[in-house]
Amino acid sequence: MDPAALGRPLTALITLSISQRVGRPTRETILRIPEVVELLVTTGDSDLLARVVARDTEALHRITNLLLEAPGVVRSKTTIVLQEVQPFSVRTLLEGHAGQAASGNVVRGAP
């Protein structure tokens, strides 16, 4: 479903740095925020990546503050999505897998 159809046309990616000792409570608190539509544990400069949807920048500001109030969150960095060129999809991957299976080239247990 398109979040814009639910009145949330703004998408943002928010990276979060968290205290390593508070991982599970942090994630559980963040997942209670309805506008968080995806949450990933990452490596690198941040620990979590949240995809959030919002009505507007004022709502995004409110959501960001909720994220910062989660236990263990040290800092955040927000990137607003201007255009979604390729929405999340595994269609091409599935089609390739189906093609390999049809030709007998699938290795069992391989990704």
C-alpha positions, 0 to 999 in steps of 0.5 A: 500500500502506498503511504500517500494514500493514507495521508502520509506522502513524505518519506524519510530515512533516519539513521540512529546511533544507539548505546550498544547496551540498550539495543532491544528496548530501543528497537521495541520502543521505536517499533511502537511508533506507527509511522516507522514502516521499516527498521533495520539494524546496520553497520557503519556510522549508525546502528539502526535505519528507520524508514518513516512516513509523515504527513508533512515536515512538522509531523516528521519533526514530531516523529524524529523527536519520538525517536530521540526519546527512545532509550539509548538513542544518542543521535539521529540523521534524517534524509528526506526522500525526494523521489522513489525510483524503485520501490522495494521489490523482489520481483526481478530476483524471483523471476531470475530464480524461476528462470534458473529453476526452469533451466535446472541451474538452481543450486539447492540452499544457495541464495 
